[in-house]
């Protein structure tokens, strides 16, 4: 029995060492400030990036970044072009069929944004004939498609920054997305001064999910557990709050919706 226990311990130690030594490729689309984007030097920056680096350090993992378009993130993960998606991806039942999620690392509702002068309501009557811009393949895309595609034109973009440009240039009547990202990347900036939130916050778990997490292949439970444990640790030791304070003046971790 002692030999068997020792053997299992050795196997576990070898397996853990192999995970730590392996290069873990984190994938993002880098179009989602202040969560994940690239600075003028082309370096990945943002809340997601800082959190990922803290998690990798805590879990003693050798992590690097790879760039993928949003709609290619899950296919690229499944085809082994990356090992982990770290791109503000929400946990949804549909995605759970394809990928394995860690514990959440933040949770926010979703909102509509339109020009302050816009008088339409956020319902089918108000959005009839309007053009709504969303990032392609997101939960926001699915929500507006399911609720308003029969009355409104849905324009889909590869990056959220493109949505903002068309909204500012009058090519969109509204956009729908993560409330905190909309506030920080648009509404609180000079170019967003003429826009505001419209309608109520959307918290429907069928669309908004159970939080935002890292996504891995279904078989990679061991690695997912390492990241989840690291999330718990940085929440407890103050590292998470220190990072969050760089970007937000509110509790980004959020309550359970």
ROGUGU-652206 format. One record per residue: residue in three letters; x negated, y, z of N, C-alpha, C in turn. Coordinates in steps of 0.02 Angstrom, whole numbers, always signed. Example, Ala and Ser with C-alpha at 12.3 -4.5 7.8 and 13.67 -1.06 7.14 Angstrom:
! residues 2
ALA_-660_-284_+390_-615_-225_+390_-660_-165_+390;
SER_-642_-112_+354_-684_-53_+357_-645_+2_+394;
//
This chain:
! residues 257
UNK_-41_-60_+0_+0_+0_+0_-43_+62_+0;
UNK_-97_+60_+40_-142_+118_+44_-174_+130_-23;
UNK_-194_+76_-58_-225_+84_-124_-175_+113_-174;
UNK_-112_+91_-169_-61_+115_-215_-48_+190_-204;
UNK_-44_+209_-139_-34_+279_-122_-91_+322_-147;
UNK_-152_+297_-137_-211_+334_-160_-210_+341_-235;
UNK_-189_+285_-270_-188_+287_-342_-138_+338_-368;
UNK_-79_+339_-336_-29_+388_-356_-52_+459_-344;
UNK_-86_+469_-288_-113_+535_-273_-163_+557_-325;
UNK_-204_+511_-348_-254_+527_-399_-220_+544_-465;
UNK_-168_+505_-482_-133_+518_-544_-101_+587_-541;
UNK_-69_+603_-484_-38_+668_-475_-89_+724_-480;
UNK_-146_+715_-448_-199_+765_-449_-224_+776_-520;
UNK_-233_+721_-557_-257_+727_-626_-206_+763_-668;
UNK_-141_+745_-659_-88_+777_-698_-84_+851_-683;
UNK_-88_+869_-619_-86_+940_-600_-145_+977_-629;
UNK_-203_+946_-626_-263_+978_-653_-257_+990_-728;
UNK_-225_+942_-762_-218_+949_-835_-171_+1006_-851;
UNK_-118_+1016_-810_-73_+1072_-821_-109_+1138_-810;
UNK_-149_+1141_-756_-185_+1202_-741_-237_+1219_-793;
UNK_-269_+1168_-821_-323_+1179_-869_-294_+1196_-939;
UNK_-235_+1171_-954_-205_+1181_-1019_-186_+1255_-1029;
UNK_-194_+1278_-1090_-173_+1346_-1107_-97_+1346_-1115;
UNK_-63_+1386_-1075_+10_+1391_-1078_+27_+1451_-1121;
UNK_+59_+1439_-1177_+76_+1493_-1224_+144_+1522_-1208;
UNK_+145_+1584_-1186_+207_+1619_-1170_+229_+1658_-1233;
UNK_+292_+1650_-1252_+317_+1682_-1313_+366_+1738_-1296;
UNK_+361_+1793_-1334_+408_+1848_-1329_+414_+1881_-1397;
UNK_+466_+1923_-1405_+473_+1959_-1468_+445_+2030_-1462;
UNK_+431_+2053_-1401_+398_+2118_-1388_+435_+2176_-1421;
UNK_+502_+2176_-1418_+541_+2231_-1447_+591_+2258_-1396;
UNK_+577_+2248_-1331_+629_+2259_-1281_+602_+2300_-1221;
UNK_+581_+2362_-1233_+556_+2403_-1177_+614_+2419_-1128;
UNK_+600_+2424_-1063_+534_+2419_-1031_+517_+2348_-1009;
UNK_+552_+2298_-1035_+541_+2229_-1013_+482_+2196_-1049;
UNK_+484_+2199_-1116_+428_+2170_-1154_+421_+2208_-1219;
UNK_+362_+2236_-1230_+346_+2272_-1292_+271_+2279_-1297;
UNK_+247_+2310_-1350_+175_+2320_-1357_+159_+2395_-1356;
UNK_+104_+2412_-1322_+84_+2482_-1319_+48_+2502_-1384;
UNK_+23_+2563_-1386_-9_+2589_-1447_-70_+2549_-1469;
UNK_-99_+2513_-1421_-157_+2471_-1438_-137_+2400_-1458;
UNK_-71_+2387_-1458_-47_+2320_-1476_-50_+2270_-1420;
UNK_-58_+2294_-1358_-62_+2250_-1300_+8_+2240_-1271;
UNK_+27_+2178_-1255_+92_+2166_-1223_+96_+2200_-1155;
UNK_+150_+2237_-1144_+161_+2272_-1080_+235_+2267_-1062;
UNK_+250_+2285_-1000_+319_+2287_-977_+332_+2244_-916;
UNK_+392_+2247_-890_+411_+2211_-830_+401_+2135_-839;
UNK_+427_+2108_-895_+420_+2036_-908_+346_+2016_-908;
UNK_+305_+2058_-938_+234_+2042_-946_+200_+2041_-877;
UNK_+214_+2092_-837_+184_+2094_-770_+207_+2036_-726;
UNK_+272_+2021_-730_+298_+1965_-691_+266_+1899_-714;
UNK_+261_+1890_-779_+230_+1829_-806_+158_+1821_-782;
UNK_+121_+1875_-784_+51_+1872_-762_+46_+1855_-688;
UNK_+92_+1883_-648_+93_+1867_-576_+111_+1794_-565;
UNK_+158_+1768_-603_+178_+1698_-597_+122_+1651_-617;
UNK_+89_+1667_-672_+34_+1625_-695_-24_+1624_-644;
UNK_-37_+1682_-615_-90_+1686_-565_-71_+1646_-503;
UNK_-9_+1653_-481_+14_+1617_-421_+13_+1541_-433;
UNK_+34_+1520_-493_+36_+1448_-509_-30_+1421_-534;
UNK_-80_+1466_-539_-147_+1447_-563_-143_+1416_-633;
UNK_-108_+1451_-677_-100_+1428_-746_-138_+1475_-793;
UNK_-167_+1447_-845_-203_+1485_-895_-154_+1504_-950;
UNK_-128_+1566_-947_-75_+1587_-992_-99_+1636_-1045;
UNK_-72_+1629_-1105_-85_+1676_-1159_-18_+1694_-1192;
UNK_-18_+1748_-1232_+43_+1771_-1264_+44_+1755_-1338;
UNK_+103_+1737_-1364_+113_+1730_-1436_+177_+1769_-1454;
UNK_+179_+1795_-1514_+234_+1837_-1536_+280_+1799_-1583;
UNK_+346_+1802_-1569_+397_+1771_-1612_+456_+1818_-1616;
UNK_+491_+1817_-1672_+554_+1855_-1676_+604_+1823_-1628;
UNK_+652_+1863_-1605_+699_+1838_-1555_+734_+1774_-1578;
UNK_+761_+1773_-1639_+799_+1715_-1661_+755_+1654_-1674;
UNK_+689_+1663_-1674_+643_+1607_-1684_+614_+1581_-1618;
UNK_+631_+1613_-1562_+601_+1594_-1498_+615_+1521_-1479;
UNK_+678_+1502_-1479_+695_+1433_-1460_+671_+1382_-1512;
UNK_+683_+1393_-1577_+655_+1346_-1627_+580_+1338_-1622;
UNK_+544_+1393_-1609_+471_+1389_-1604_+450_+1351_-1542;
UNK_+487_+1361_-1487_+473_+1323_-1426_+482_+1248_-1439;
UNK_+537_+1230_-1470_+552_+1159_-1482_+504_+1127_-1532;
UNK_+476_+1168_-1577_+428_+1141_-1625_+356_+1147_-1599;
UNK_+349_+1164_-1534_+285_+1165_-1499_+238_+1220_-1523;
UNK_+265_+1274_-1549_+224_+1332_-1567_+213_+1377_-1506;
UNK_+251_+1364_-1453_+241_+1397_-1389_+262_+1348_-1335;
UNK_+248_+1366_-1272_+263_+1321_-1217_+317_+1349_-1171;
UNK_+322_+1414_-1168_+370_+1448_-1124_+396_+1510_-1159;
UNK_+461_+1523_-1153_+490_+1586_-1177_+494_+1633_-1117;
UNK_+462_+1691_-1123_+465_+1742_-1070_+485_+1806_-1105;
UNK_+551_+1814_-1116_+575_+1869_-1158_+643_+1894_-1136;
UNK_+654_+1898_-1070_+719_+1920_-1043_+776_+1879_-1072;
UNK_+767_+1813_-1073_+819_+1768_-1098_+865_+1747_-1042;
UNK_+930_+1757_-1054_+979_+1740_-1003_+995_+1665_-1003;
UNK_+1011_+1640_-943_+1031_+1571_-935_+1105_+1565_-955;
UNK_+1118_+1526_-1007_+1188_+1513_-1027_+1197_+1438_-1037;
UNK_+1260_+1416_-1033_+1274_+1345_-1041_+1254_+1321_-1111;
UNK_+1264_+1363_-1161_+1246_+1344_-1229_+1171_+1333_-1235;
UNK_+1132_+1378_-1207_+1059_+1371_-1210_+1033_+1313_-1169;
UNK_+1069_+1296_-1115_+1048_+1240_-1072_+1049_+1174_-1110;
UNK_+1086_+1171_-1164_+1088_+1110_-1204_+1022_+1100_-1242;
UNK_+984_+1154_-1251_+924_+1151_-1292_+860_+1160_-1251;
UNK_+863_+1202_-1198_+802_+1218_-1161_+814_+1210_-1086;
UNK_+759_+1207_-1049_+760_+1202_-976_+741_+1269_-947;
UNK_+783_+1295_-902_+770_+1360_-872_+740_+1353_-802;
UNK_+698_+1402_-785_+674_+1408_-717_+728_+1443_-676;
UNK_+714_+1455_-612_+757_+1499_-573_+757_+1568_-605;
UNK_+808_+1608_-592_+811_+1674_-620_+756_+1719_-592;
UNK_+735_+1770_-631_+691_+1820_-604_+722_+1890_-607;
UNK_+780_+1896_-639_+822_+1956_-630_+892_+1943_-658;
UNK_+939_+1987_-640_+1009_+1979_-661_+1041_+2048_-669;
UNK_+1070_+2061_-727_+1103_+2125_-740_+1165_+2114_-783;
UNK_+1214_+2159_-778_+1273_+2155_-822_+1257_+2184_-891;
UNK_+1305_+2183_-935_+1298_+2212_-1002_+1349_+2268_-1010;
UNK_+1332_+2317_-1053_+1375_+2376_-1064_+1375_+2397_-1137;
UNK_+1426_+2434_-1155_+1429_+2468_-1219_+1400_+2538_-1211;
UNK_+1368_+2563_-1263_+1344_+2633_-1265_+1367_+2664_-1330;
UNK_+1390_+2726_-1326_+1411_+2763_-1385_+1398_+2837_-1371;
UNK_+1409_+2878_-1421_+1400_+2950_-1413_+1449_+2977_-1361;
UNK_+1426_+3027_-1323_+1469_+3057_-1272_+1532_+3086_-1303;
UNK_+1527_+3111_-1363_+1585_+3142_-1395_+1634_+3091_-1423;
UNK_+1613_+3027_-1425_+1658_+2975_-1452_+1718_+2966_-1405;
UNK_+1777_+2963_-1433_+1838_+2959_-1392_+1871_+2890_-1395;
UNK_+1842_+2843_-1433_+1874_+2778_-1439_+1866_+2736_-1375;
UNK_+1915_+2693_-1363_+1913_+2649_-1305_+1876_+2585_-1322;
UNK_+1851_+2550_-1271_+1816_+2487_-1282_+1866_+2430_-1276;
UNK_+1902_+2421_-1330_+1950_+2367_-1337_+1963_+2359_-1412;
UNK_+2003_+2311_-1431_+2014_+2298_-1502_+2043_+2358_-1538;
UNK_+2088_+2392_-1505_+2119_+2450_-1537_+2068_+2505_-1548;
UNK_+2027_+2518_-1498_+1978_+2572_-1502_+1921_+2557_-1549;
UNK_+1902_+2493_-1554_+1844_+2475_-1595_+1863_+2454_-1667;
UNK_+1925_+2455_-1683_+1947_+2439_-1751_+1915_+2487_-1801;
UNK_+1881_+2459_-1850_+1848_+2500_-1902_+1781_+2528_-1882;
UNK_+1759_+2515_-1821_+1695_+2541_-1797_+1638_+2493_-1814;
UNK_+1577_+2519_-1812_+1517_+2478_-1825_+1478_+2471_-1760;
UNK_+1467_+2408_-1739_+1433_+2394_-1676_+1366_+2361_-1692;
UNK_+1312_+2389_-1664_+1245_+2361_-1676_+1222_+2319_-1617;
UNK_+1193_+2261_-1632_+1167_+2216_-1580_+1104_+2182_-1606;
UNK_+1064_+2157_-1558_+1006_+2118_-1577_+1029_+2048_-1596;
UNK_+1007_+2025_-1653_+1029_+1962_-1682_+1012_+1903_-1637;
UNK_+1060_+1857_-1629_+1048_+1795_-1593_+1051_+1800_-1518;
UNK_+1069_+1858_-1492_+1072_+1868_-1419_+1142_+1851_-1393;
UNK_+1148_+1850_-1326_+1214_+1840_-1297_+1259_+1900_-1313;
UNK_+1228_+1958_-1323_+1266_+2018_-1340_+1296_+2011_-1410;
UNK_+1258_+1982_-1455_+1282_+1968_-1522_+1342_+1921_-1518;
UNK_+1337_+1868_-1479_+1391_+1819_-1474_+1453_+1850_-1443;
UNK_+1444_+1893_-1393_+1501_+1924_-1360_+1540_+1969_-1408;
UNK_+1506_+2015_-1442_+1543_+2061_-1486_+1571_+2023_-1546;
UNK_+1536_+1971_-1569_+1561_+1931_-1625_+1626_+1896_-1605;
UNK_+1626_+1865_-1546_+1686_+1829_-1523_+1745_+1876_-1509;
UNK_+1730_+1936_-1484_+1784_+1980_-1463_+1806_+2031_-1515;
UNK_+1760_+2052_-1560_+1776_+2109_-1603_+1761_+2100_-1677;
UNK_+1734_+2042_-1697_+1715_+2034_-1768_+1776_+2037_-1814;
UNK_+1835_+2024_-1788_+1894_+2025_-1830_+1920_+2096_-1843;
UNK_+1894_+2145_-1804_+1917_+2214_-1813_+1861_+2264_-1826;
UNK_+1800_+2245_-1810_+1743_+2291_-1818_+1688_+2259_-1860;
UNK_+1645_+2301_-1886_+1586_+2276_-1922_+1530_+2266_-1871;
UNK_+1500_+2206_-1871_+1445_+2191_-1825_+1381_+2193_-1865;
UNK_+1336_+2240_-1849_+1271_+2243_-1882_+1219_+2214_-1836;
UNK_+1180_+2167_-1863_+1131_+2130_-1822_+1061_+2150_-1842;
UNK_+1017_+2157_-1791_+949_+2180_-1802_+900_+2131_-1770;
UNK_+839_+2130_-1797_+789_+2085_-1770_+760_+2110_-1704;
UNK_+763_+2175_-1692_+737_+2204_-1630_+783_+2257_-1602;
UNK_+784_+2265_-1536_+828_+2314_-1505_+808_+2385_-1522;
UNK_+743_+2397_-1534_+721_+2464_-1552_+753_+2488_-1618;
UNK_+765_+2441_-1664_+798_+2458_-1727_+871_+2478_-1715;
UNK_+903_+2447_-1666_+972_+2464_-1649_+975_+2537_-1627;
UNK_+929_+2557_-1584_+928_+2625_-1557_+919_+2676_-1612;
UNK_+875_+2661_-1659_+862_+2708_-1714_+925_+2720_-1755;
UNK_+960_+2666_-1771_+1021_+2674_-1811_+1077_+2708_-1772;
UNK_+1079_+2695_-1707_+1129_+2729_-1665_+1116_+2804_-1664;
UNK_+1053_+2823_-1655_+1034_+2894_-1652_+1045_+2928_-1719;
UNK_+1038_+2890_-1774_+1045_+2919_-1840_+1117_+2917_-1867;
UNK_+1164_+2896_-1824_+1234_+2897_-1843_+1257_+2840_-1886;
UNK_+1215_+2788_-1893_+1235_+2730_-1934_+1273_+2678_-1894;
UNK_+1278_+2688_-1829_+1317_+2644_-1785_+1364_+2686_-1743;
UNK_+1421_+2658_-1726_+1467_+2691_-1680_+1452_+2673_-1608;
UNK_+1425_+2612_-1598_+1412_+2589_-1530_+1361_+2533_-1531;
UNK_+1333_+2519_-1473_+1291_+2460_-1465_+1311_+2426_-1400;
UNK_+1293_+2363_-1393_+1309_+2325_-1333_+1247_+2287_-1312;
UNK_+1229_+2293_-1247_+1168_+2259_-1225_+1160_+2260_-1150;
UNK_+1101_+2239_-1128_+1083_+2239_-1058_+1088_+2310_-1031;
UNK_+1128_+2320_-978_+1140_+2387_-953_+1077_+2423_-930;
UNK_+1032_+2387_-897_+972_+2419_-872_+924_+2437_-928;
UNK_+920_+2393_-978_+877_+2408_-1035_+905_+2467_-1075;
UNK_+970_+2470_-1083_+1001_+2526_-1118_+988_+2592_-1082;
UNK_+992_+2590_-1016_+981_+2651_-976_+909_+2674_-981;
UNK_+863_+2627_-972_+792_+2646_-968_+761_+2661_-1036;
UNK_+782_+2624_-1087_+751_+2632_-1153_+786_+2683_-1196;
UNK_+847_+2704_-1176_+884_+2752_-1217_+914_+2809_-1176;
UNK_+960_+2794_-1132_+999_+2846_-1099_+957_+2894_-1057;
UNK_+903_+2869_-1027_+862_+2912_-984_+807_+2948_-1022;
UNK_+806_+2939_-1088_+755_+2973_-1129_+787_+3032_-1166;
UNK_+748_+3081_-1186_+775_+3139_-1221_+819_+3122_-1280;
UNK_+798_+3071_-1319_+836_+3053_-1378_+903_+3021_-1362;
UNK_+911_+3002_-1298_+975_+2972_-1278_+1021_+3019_-1241;
UNK_+1005_+3084_-1242_+1043_+3133_-1203_+1115_+3140_-1226;
UNK_+1130_+3124_-1289_+1198_+3132_-1314_+1238_+3067_-1312;
UNK_+1211_+3016_-1277_+1245_+2952_-1273_+1262_+2935_-1201;
UNK_+1308_+2888_-1192_+1327_+2868_-1124_+1358_+2798_-1126;
UNK_+1364_+2767_-1066_+1399_+2704_-1061_+1473_+2715_-1074;
UNK_+1503_+2666_-1107_+1575_+2667_-1121_+1606_+2602_-1095;
UNK_+1666_+2607_-1068_+1700_+2548_-1044_+1669_+2520_-980;
UNK_+1694_+2463_-959_+1671_+2432_-897_+1612_+2385_-910;
UNK_+1574_+2371_-856_+1520_+2323_-861_+1548_+2253_-875;
UNK_+1514_+2215_-917_+1535_+2147_-933_+1494_+2098_-892;
UNK_+1528_+2057_-852_+1493_+2009_-808_+1515_+1937_-820;
UNK_+1552_+1925_-873_+1578_+1858_-889_+1520_+1809_-897;
UNK_+1516_+1760_-851_+1460_+1712_-853_+1458_+1671_-917;
UNK_+1514_+1663_-949_+1516_+1625_-1012_+1471_+1658_-1064;
UNK_+1460_+1724_-1058_+1418_+1761_-1104_+1355_+1787_-1069;
UNK_+1364_+1819_-1012_+1309_+1853_-979_+1263_+1804_-943;
UNK_+1290_+1745_-927_+1248_+1693_-899_+1239_+1699_-824;
UNK_+1190_+1661_-799_+1179_+1655_-727_+1116_+1691_-705;
UNK_+1090_+1734_-748_+1028_+1768_-732_+980_+1762_-790;
UNK_+923_+1794_-784_+872_+1794_-836_+813_+1752_-811;
UNK_+788_+1709_-853_+737_+1660_-830_+687_+1644_-886;
UNK_+637_+1605_-868_+591_+1578_-917_+622_+1515_-945;
UNK_+610_+1501_-1009_+639_+1441_-1041_+583_+1395_-1065;
UNK_+592_+1330_-1055_+543_+1280_-1074_+578_+1223_-1110;
UNK_+538_+1177_-1138_+567_+1117_-1167_+598_+1074_-1112;
UNK_+651_+1038_-1129_+689_+1000_-1079_+646_+951_-1039;
UNK_+594_+925_-1070_+553_+875_-1036_+501_+906_-989;
UNK_+493_+971_-990_+439_+1002_-952_+460_+1025_-882;
UNK_+493_+978_-845_+518_+994_-778_+461_+1013_-730;
UNK_+406_+978_-735_+349_+992_-690_+325_+1064_-697;
UNK_+318_+1087_-758_+295_+1155_-770_+349_+1205_-750;
UNK_+412_+1189_-763_+467_+1234_-743_+468_+1242_-668;
UNK_+457_+1187_-632_+456_+1190_-559_+400_+1234_-533;
UNK_+343_+1232_-567_+287_+1274_-547_+305_+1348_-554;
UNK_+338_+1365_-608_+358_+1435_-618_+412_+1455_-568;
UNK_+460_+1411_-555_+513_+1427_-507_+484_+1437_-437;
UNK_+437_+1394_-417_+405_+1403_-352_+367_+1468_-349;
UNK_+335_+1486_-405_+297_+1549_-407_+344_+1609_-402;
UNK_+404_+1604_-432_+453_+1658_-425_+472_+1667_-352;
UNK_+485_+1611_-318_+502_+1613_-246_+446_+1646_-206;
UNK_+384_+1627_-222_+327_+1652_-184_+316_+1727_-195;
UNK_+319_+1751_-257_+307_+1823_-268_+365_+1865_-243;
UNK_+424_+1835_-238_+480_+1871_-207_+468_+1878_-132;
UNK_+439_+1826_-102_+428_+1826_-29_+369_+1868_-8;
UNK_+316_+1870_-49_+254_+1904_-27_+250_+1977_-48;
UNK_+302_+2003_-81_+303_+2074_-98_+278_+2090_-168;
UNK_+248_+2042_-202_+221_+2055_-269_+277_+2074_-318;
UNK_+333_+2039_-314_+389_+2054_-358_+414_+2125_-349;
UNK_+424_+2145_-287_+450_+2213_-273_+400_+2267_-296;
UNK_+337_+2253_-288_+285_+2301_-310_+288_+2311_-385;
UNK_+296_+2256_-422_+301_+2261_-496_+366_+2296_-515;
UNK_+421_+2276_-485_+486_+2305_-502_+487_+2380_-491;
UNK_+453_+2403_-438_+453_+2474_-421_+419_+2516_-475;
UNK_+376_+2485_-516_+343_+2521_-571_+393_+2540_-626;
UNK_+448_+2502_-630_+494_+2510_-687_+564_+2533_-667;
UNK_+586_+2516_-606_+656_+2526_-589_+664_+2562_-522;
UNK_+718_+2598_-514_+734_+2632_-451_+793_+2596_-418;
UNK_+809_+2536_-439_+864_+2496_-413_+842_+2424_-408;
UNK_+884_+2382_-379_+868_+2312_-370_+880_+2274_-434;
UNK_+828_+2263_-473_+834_+2228_-536_+848_+2153_-527;
UNK_+827_+2125_-470_+839_+2054_-457_+913_+2040_-457;
UNK_+951_+2084_-425_+1024_+2081_-428_+1056_+2027_-386;
UNK_+1120_+2037_-374_+1160_+1987_-339_+1182_+1933_-388;
UNK_+1205_+1878_-361_+1233_+1826_-404_+1300_+1852_-432;
UNK_+1309_+1848_-497_+1371_+1872_-528_+1424_+1818_-529;
//
